[in-house]
Amino acid sequence: MGQPTPARTDRHWWRDAVIYQVYVRSFADGDGDGTGDLAGVRARLPYLAELGVDALWFTPWYLSPLKDGGYDVADYRTIDPAFGTLAEAEKLIAEAAGSGIRTIVDIVPNHVSDQHPWFRAALAAGPGSPERELFHFRPGRGPHGELPPNDWPSQFAGSTEPVWTRLPDGDWYLHLFTPEQPDLNWAHPAVRREHEEILRFWFERGVAGVRIDSAALLAKDPDLPDLADRPEPHPFLDRDELHDIYRSWRRVADEYDGVFVGEVWLPDPERFARYLRPDELHTAFNFSFLTCPWDAGRLRAAIDTTLAEHAPVGAPATWVLCNHDVTRTVTRYGRADTAFDFATKAFGTPTDLALGTRRARAAALLSLALPGAVYLYQGEELGLPEAGIPLESIQDPMHFRSGGTDPGRDGCRVPLPWAADLPYAGFGSREEPWLPQPADWPSYAVDRQRRDPHSMLSLYRTAIALRRVFGDGPLTWLPAPDGVLAFARADALCVVNLSATPAPLPAHSRLLLGSGPLDDTGRLPQDTAAWLRV
């Protein structure tokens, strides 16, 4: 299955870590104003230590108008007041480290907020000014410049909105996402210099790593040609210039033993692997596994492809079932179509939550048994479903930019339930949370699940504690019936039954953990996974 993974040392913790994604706004509310904050996270550090995670990845906590969930950053060196202060962030990083938990921050290099000082200065300076060279300002096309400079599509799936906005002075500016997120010009040395300084700023405050948002979009063809006229090389996706940027970032990270994880959506395995060369990014998210349907053949192919992509560069794979952009696993796996695609999201898609939960439990054991690192999105360990958000409460710009057809991503961002009998399920608020919680949210609360040895939380806690039985070596597939995945790593086996009938288990000395009970004959039921000792 490729090159053996190097022996794990403390310096190489990221190669097989369990990393917990914290969406601060929805994690825990420490001051009772309806919005999650750093005080809430600090108060819940014992929970995270008890869960057994190795690191926390924080989605953007910087000063932001929150036009796109914090991915519109106005100041990378300031914590948004809704979340706390820089001093609190420094305390959180230190306190987490004291609990054996590292911190990863999120950097958004493709764009900034339209409230960022650079963009405000560019607007004030006018056409042709040096300030506008930090972004992509262009005159329009047509007799009076009334048409956008090119035909590029929005990076929000399903969006019908243009990626250019015209100013009263006649200039247009580029924003691959919302108009409130102007794209930076990465050909400008000041942009590169500023981001290297931002990296140093956070590494010096003790963070262990950086997640890079939209990592393959930064560089643009300087001519900004129409996409229809010049598909290769792509004018704004996966351009060769990116690799020089990430080599310079890697030199900064190496000074601090810091690590990178890139958000790299690319269909070409060879080009994907280029980002993981030894002098570039340490890891990148594995989207083929995340979007894969609940199908044995497709999952095995996704696993094999992922390991093959990473083998030539010796990088560890990453495994993730859900994140802040993706329909929650329990809901998705209970649908007729269990794959994920932004373009197919729609209101009213039916789901069988009991079926989805059974599959999500099995998928948890599958992902935690694979070689590499695992990313766990907050609330997945509670088995939270995708929440239905009333139309009047939706805040996600993806919904509005689709003309109202896309339900958006708010359904996976609803504030967590901590205590069943407290207001707002113990999220901590005196006021209604920023997104409404479903009526059944208390049934998923942490305090209830802690007391239930069969809960999703208990399953995750046990699995995270046990996963070292799989060692740090490669994966070997075992013979198995159709619809069954079975593999060995070290002295442990993982078996997942996706077939319609119970499956016999391979020879083993004992059952370590199951996502559900075996049947009366000792066979593995449908949509169930087991860890076995050889």
C-alpha positions in Angstrom: 0.0 0.0 0.0 3.0 2.3 -0.4 5.9 3.5 1.7 5.8 2.6 5.4 4.9 5.5 7.7 8.0 6.8 9.5 8.1 6.0 13.2 6.0 8.4 15.2 7.8 10.9 17.4 6.5 13.8 19.3 7.6 16.0 16.5 5.6 13.9 14.0 2.4 13.9 16.2 0.4 15.1 13.2 0.9 12.0 11.2 -1.7 9.9 13.1 -3.4 12.5 15.3 -7.1 12.9 16.1 -7.8 16.6 15.4 -11.1 18.1 16.6 -12.6 20.9 14.6 -14.0 23.7 16.7 -16.5 26.1 15.1 -16.2 28.6 18.0 -19.5 30.4 17.3 -21.4 27.2 18.0 -19.2 25.3 20.5 -20.0 26.7 23.9 -21.1 30.2 25.1 -19.2 31.4 28.1 -20.8 34.8 28.6 -24.4 34.0 27.8 -24.9 36.3 24.8 -26.0 33.6 22.4 -22.7 33.2 20.6 -20.0 30.7 21.4 -16.7 32.1 22.5 -13.2 31.3 23.7 -14.3 31.4 27.4 -16.7 28.6 26.4 -14.0 26.5 24.8 -11.7 27.0 27.8 -14.4 25.8 30.1 -14.8 22.7 28.0 -11.2 21.7 27.7 -11.7 18.9 30.3 -14.3 17.4 28.0 -12.0 17.6 25.0 -9.2 16.0 27.0 -11.6 13.3 28.2 -12.5 12.7 24.5 -8.9 12.0 23.9 -8.1 14.3 21.0 -4.6 15.4 20.1 -5.3 18.8 18.7 -8.0 21.4 18.1 -8.5 23.1 14.8 -10.2 26.5 15.2 -12.1 27.9 12.2 -11.4 31.6 11.9 -11.7 33.5 15.2 -10.4 36.7 13.8 -12.1 40.1 13.6 -14.7 39.7 11.0 -18.1 41.2 9.9 -19.2 37.5 9.7 -20.6 37.8 6.2 -19.3 34.2 5.5 -19.0 32.6 8.9 -15.7 34.3 9.7 -14.0 33.5 6.4 -14.1 37.2 5.7 -11.2 38.4 7.8 -10.8 42.1 8.7 -7.7 41.6 10.9 -5.7 38.4 11.3 -4.0 39.6 14.5 -7.2 40.4 16.4 -9.8 38.1 17.9 -13.3 39.0 17.1 -14.9 40.7 20.2 -17.8 38.3 19.9 -15.4 35.5 20.7 -13.0 37.2 23.2 -9.6 38.8 23.1 -6.1 38.0 21.9 -5.1 37.5 25.5 -7.8 34.9 25.9 -6.7 33.1 22.8 -3.1 33.0 24.2 -4.5 31.5 27.5 -6.5 29.0 25.5 -3.5 27.9 23.5 -1.5 27.5 26.7 -4.2 25.8 28.7 -4.9 23.3 25.9 -1.2 22.6 25.7 -1.2 21.9 29.4 -3.9 19.3 28.8 -1.8 17.7 26.0 -3.8 19.3 23.2 -2.2 21.3 20.4 -3.8 24.2 18.6 -4.3 24.7 14.8 -5.5 28.0 13.5 -7.2 28.7 10.2 -5.6 31.1 7.7 -7.7 32.4 4.8 -5.1 33.6 2.2 -7.2 33.9 -1.0 -9.3 36.8 0.2 -9.9 39.3 3.0 -13.0 41.1 4.2 -14.1 44.3 2.4 -13.6 45.8 5.9 -9.9 45.0 5.9 -7.7 48.1 6.1 -6.0 47.3 2.8 -9.3 47.1 0.9 -10.7 50.2 2.4 -7.6 52.0 1.5 -7.9 50.7 -2.1 -11.4 52.0 -2.4 -10.4 55.4 -1.1 -7.3 55.6 -3.4 -9.1 55.2 -6.7 -8.4 53.6 -10.0 -4.7 53.0 -10.9 -3.5 53.5 -7.4 -0.8 51.3 -5.7 -3.3 50.4 -3.1 -5.5 48.7 -5.7 -2.5 46.6 -6.9 -2.9 44.4 -3.8 -6.2 43.1 -5.2 -7.6 42.4 -8.7 -9.1 45.7 -9.9 -9.9 45.9 -13.7 -11.9 48.0 -16.1 -15.0 46.4 -17.4 -15.7 45.2 -20.9 -18.3 46.6 -23.3 -18.7 50.1 -24.8 -19.0 51.7 -21.4 -17.2 49.2 -19.2 -20.6 47.9 -18.1 -19.7 44.2 -18.5 -17.5 42.1 -16.1 -13.8 41.7 -17.0 -14.1 38.0 -17.5 -16.5 35.0 -17.3 -15.2 33.3 -14.1 -17.7 31.4 -12.1 -18.4 31.7 -8.4 -16.8 29.2 -6.0 -20.1 28.9 -4.1 -21.7 25.8 -5.7 -25.0 26.7 -7.3 -24.4 30.4 -7.1 -25.9 32.5 -9.9 -24.1 35.6 -8.8 -21.1 37.2 -10.6 -17.6 37.2 -9.2 -17.0 40.8 -10.1 -18.5 43.9 -8.5 -18.4 47.3 -10.1 -17.6 50.4 -8.1 -19.0 53.9 -8.8 -15.6 55.0 -10.2 -16.0 52.4 -12.9 -13.4 49.8 -11.7 -14.5 46.2 -11.1 -12.9 44.0 -8.4 -12.7 40.2 -8.2 -14.2 38.1 -5.5 -14.4 34.3 -6.1 -16.8 34.1 -3.2 -19.0 36.9 -1.9 -18.6 40.6 -2.8 -17.6 41.1 0.9 -14.5 38.9 0.2 -12.2 40.6 -2.3 -9.5 38.4 -3.7 -5.9 39.3 -2.9 -3.2 39.6 -5.7 -0.7 37.0 -4.8 1.7 38.3 -7.5 2.3 41.3 -5.2 5.3 40.9 -2.8 3.5 42.8 0.0 0.8 40.1 0.0 3.3 37.4 0.4 5.3 39.2 3.0 2.2 40.0 5.1 1.0 36.4 5.2 4.5 35.1 6.2 4.3 37.7 9.1 0.9 36.4 10.0 2.2 32.9 10.2 5.0 34.0 12.5 2.6 35.9 14.7 0.6 32.8 15.4 3.5 30.4 15.7 5.1 32.7 18.2 1.9 32.5 20.3 2.2 28.7 20.5 0.1 27.3 17.8 1.2 24.0 16.4 -0.2 24.3 13.0 -2.2 26.1 10.3 -5.1 25.0 8.2 -5.0 26.8 4.8 -8.4 27.7 3.4 -9.0 27.4 -0.4 -5.4 26.5 -0.7 -5.4 25.9 -4.5 -7.1 29.2 -5.5 -4.6 31.9 -4.5 -2.6 32.4 -7.7 -4.3 33.9 -10.8 -3.2 34.2 -14.4 -2.2 37.9 -14.6 -4.2 38.4 -17.8 -7.4 37.2 -16.1 -8.5 35.4 -19.3 -11.9 34.0 -19.8 -12.2 30.5 -18.5 -14.0 29.3 -21.6 -11.2 30.5 -23.9 -8.3 29.1 -21.9 -9.1 26.0 -19.8 -5.5 24.8 -19.5 -3.6 26.0 -17.5 -6.6 27.0 -15.4 -6.6 30.7 -14.8 -7.2 30.6 -11.1 -7.1 27.0 -9.8 -4.0 24.9 -9.0 -1.5 27.1 -10.8 2.2 26.3 -10.7 3.0 29.6 -9.0 1.3 28.3 -5.8 4.1 25.9 -5.0 6.7 28.6 -4.6 4.3 30.3 -2.2 4.0 27.2 -0.1 7.7 26.5 -0.1 8.3 29.9 1.4 5.6 29.2 4.0 7.2 25.8 4.8 10.5 27.5 5.6 8.6 29.7 8.1 6.8 26.7 9.7 10.0 24.7 10.0 11.5 27.4 12.2 8.7 26.6 14.7 8.2 22.9 14.0 4.7 24.0 12.8 2.6 21.9 10.4 0.2 22.7 7.6 -3.0 21.1 6.4 -4.3 22.4 3.1 -7.9 22.6 1.8 -7.1 21.3 -1.6 -10.0 20.2 -3.8 -8.5 18.7 -6.9 -9.6 15.7 -9.0 -6.1 14.9 -10.4 -4.2 12.7 -7.9 -0.8 13.6 -9.3 -1.3 17.3 -9.0 -2.8 16.9 -5.6 0.3 15.1 -4.4 2.5 18.0 -5.5 1.2 20.0 -2.6 2.5 17.4 -0.2 6.1 17.3 -1.3 8.6 17.4 1.6 9.2 21.1 1.2 5.6 22.2 0.9 2.5 21.2 3.0 2.6 18.5 5.5 -1.0 17.2 4.9 -4.1 18.0 2.9 -7.7 17.2 3.5 -9.0 14.1 1.8 -12.2 15.0 0.1 -12.7 11.8 -2.0 -13.3 9.9 1.3 -15.5 12.7 2.7 -17.8 12.8 -0.3 -17.9 9.1 -0.9 -21.2 7.2 -0.7 -21.8 4.4 1.8 -20.8 1.7 -0.7 -18.1 -0.8 0.0 -16.5 -0.7 -3.5 -16.5 3.1 -3.6 -15.1 3.4 -0.1 -12.3 0.9 -0.8 -11.4 2.7 -4.0 -11.3 6.0 -2.2 -9.1 4.5 0.5 -6.8 2.9 -2.1 -6.6 6.1 -4.2 -5.9 8.2 -1.1 -3.0 6.0 0.1 -1.6 5.8 -3.4 -1.7 9.6 -3.8 0.2 10.1 -0.6 2.8 7.3 -1.0 5.1 8.9 -3.5 5.7 11.9 -1.3 5.7 10.0 2.1 2.9 12.2 3.5 0.2 10.8 5.8 -3.4 10.7 4.6 -6.2 12.5 6.4 -9.7 11.1 7.0 -12.8 13.2 7.6 -16.5 12.4 7.5 -17.9 15.9 8.0 -16.9 19.5 8.5 -18.5 23.0 8.9 -19.4 23.0 5.2 -20.8 19.5 4.7 -24.1 17.8 5.6 -23.7 15.9 8.9 -22.9 12.3 8.6 -25.9 10.9 10.4 -28.3 12.7 8.0 -26.3 12.0 4.8 -25.9 8.3 5.5 -29.7 8.0 6.1 -30.6 9.2 2.6 -31.1 7.4 -0.6 -28.1 9.2 -2.0 -25.3 8.9 0.6 -22.7 10.8 -1.3 -22.1 14.5 -0.8 -22.0 17.1 -3.5 -22.7 20.8 -3.0 -24.5 20.9 -6.3 -27.2 18.4 -5.1 -28.1 20.0 -1.8 -31.8 20.7 -1.6 -34.5 21.4 0.9 -36.8 18.6 2.0 -34.4 15.6 1.2 -35.8 12.7 3.3 -33.5 10.8 5.7 -33.8 7.8 8.0 -31.9 8.9 11.1 -31.8 5.4 12.7 -30.2 4.0 9.6 -27.8 7.0 9.3 -26.8 6.7 12.9 -26.0 3.0 12.5 -23.9 3.8 9.5 -22.2 6.8 11.1 -21.1 4.6 14.0 -19.6 2.1 11.6 -17.9 4.9 9.6 -16.4 6.2 12.8 -14.6 2.9 13.4 -13.6 2.7 9.8 -12.0 6.2 9.7 -10.3 5.8 13.1 -8.7 2.5 12.0 -7.1 3.8 8.8 -3.5 4.9 8.6 -3.0 8.6 9.0 -4.7 11.5 10.8 -8.5 11.8 11.5 -10.4 15.1 11.7 -13.5 15.1 13.8 -16.0 17.9 13.4 -17.6 19.1 16.7 -20.9 17.3 17.3 -20.1 14.3 15.2 -19.1 12.6 18.4 -22.6 13.2 19.6 -24.3 11.8 16.5 -25.9 15.2 15.7 -28.1 15.2 12.6 -28.3 18.1 10.2 -30.7 20.6 11.7 -33.5 22.1 9.7 -33.1 25.9 9.9 -36.3 28.1 9.5 -36.0 30.2 6.3 -36.1 33.4 8.3 -33.2 32.2 10.4 -30.8 31.2 7.6 -27.6 33.2 7.6 -25.3 31.4 5.2 -24.5 33.4 2.0 -24.4 30.2 0.0 -28.2 30.1 0.4 -28.8 33.6 -0.8 -26.3 33.5 -3.6 -28.1 30.4 -5.0 -31.3 32.3 -5.3 -32.7 30.5 -2.3 -32.5 26.9 -3.7 -29.5 25.8 -1.6 -30.4 25.3 2.1 -26.9 26.5 3.0 -24.5 25.2 5.6 -26.1 26.5 8.8 -27.7 23.1 9.5 -24.3 21.6 10.5 -23.4 24.7 12.5 -26.1 24.7 15.1 -24.9 25.3 18.7 -24.0 22.1 20.6 -26.1 20.6 23.3 -24.3 20.1 26.6 -26.9 19.6 29.3 -30.4 18.2 28.6 -32.2 20.0 31.4 -30.7 23.5 31.0 -32.0 26.3 28.7 -30.8 25.9 25.2 -29.5 22.5 26.0 -26.7 23.9 28.1 -25.0 25.8 25.3 -24.5 28.5 28.0 -26.8 31.2 26.7 -29.1 33.5 28.6 -30.3 34.6 25.2 -31.4 32.5 22.3 -28.4 31.1 20.4 -27.4 32.7 17.1 -28.9 29.8 15.3 -32.0 28.0 16.7 -31.6 24.5 18.1 -34.1 21.8 17.1 -36.6 20.7 19.7 -35.0 17.3 20.1 -31.5 18.7 20.7 -31.5 17.9 24.5 -31.7 14.2 23.6 -28.2 14.5 22.1 -26.7 16.4 25.1 -23.3 15.5 26.4 -24.5 14.9 30.0 -26.9 12.2 28.8 -24.5 10.5 26.5 -21.8 10.4 29.2 -24.0 8.2 31.3 -24.9 5.8 28.4 -22.2 3.2 27.6 -23.8 2.6 24.2 -24.0 6.3 23.1 -22.2 7.8 20.1 -20.0 9.8 22.6 -19.0 6.6 24.4 -18.2 4.9 21.1 -15.9 7.8 20.1 -14.2 8.0 23.4 -13.5 4.3 23.5 -12.4 4.2 19.9 -10.0 7.1 20.2 -8.4 5.5 23.3 -8.0 2.1 21.5 -6.9 3.2 18.0 -3.2 2.8 18.8 -3.7 -0.9 18.6 -3.5 -0.4 14.8 0.1 0.8 15.1 1.7 3.1 12.6 2.2 0.6 9.7 0.5 0.1 6.4 -2.9 -1.4 5.6 -3.4 -4.9 4.2 -6.7 -5.8 2.7 -8.1 -9.2 3.7 -10.4 -11.6 1.7 -14.0 -10.7 2.5 -17.5 -11.3 1.0 -19.0 -8.8 -1.4 -20.0 -5.6 0.4 -17.6 -6.2 3.3 -14.4 -4.2 4.0 -11.7 -6.0 6.0 -8.1 -5.0 6.6 -5.3 -5.6 9.0 -2.8 -3.2 10.5 -0.3 -4.4 13.1 -2.0 -7.0 15.3 -5.5 -5.6 14.8 -8.3 -6.0 12.2 -11.1 -3.7 11.1 -14.2 -5.2 9.5 -17.1 -3.2 8.2 -20.2 -4.9 6.8 -22.0 -2.8 4.1 -23.8 -5.8 2.6 -27.4 -6.7 3.1 -26.7 -9.8 5.2 -24.7 -10.6 8.4 -21.1 -11.4 7.6 -18.8 -13.9 9.3 -15.8 -12.4 11.1 -12.2 -13.4 10.2 -10.2 -15.4 12.6 -9.4 -13.4 15.7 -8.6 -13.8 19.4 -11.1 -11.3 20.7 -13.5 -8.5 19.9 -12.0 -5.1 20.9 -14.9 -2.9 19.9 -18.0 -2.9 17.8 -20.2 -0.1 16.5 -23.1 -2.3 17.4 -23.6 -5.8 18.8 -22.9 -9.0 16.9 -25.9 -11.2 16.0 -26.9 -14.4 17.9 -24.5 -16.4 15.7 -21.5 -14.1 16.3 -21.7 -12.6 12.8 -21.4 -8.9 12.0 -24.8 -7.3 11.1 -25.4 -5.0 8.2 -24.0 -1.5 8.6 -21.8 -2.5 11.6 -18.1 -2.3 12.1 -15.8 -4.3 14.5 -12.2 -4.0 15.7 -10.6 -7.4 16.4 -7.4 -8.5 17.9 -5.6 -11.1 15.8 
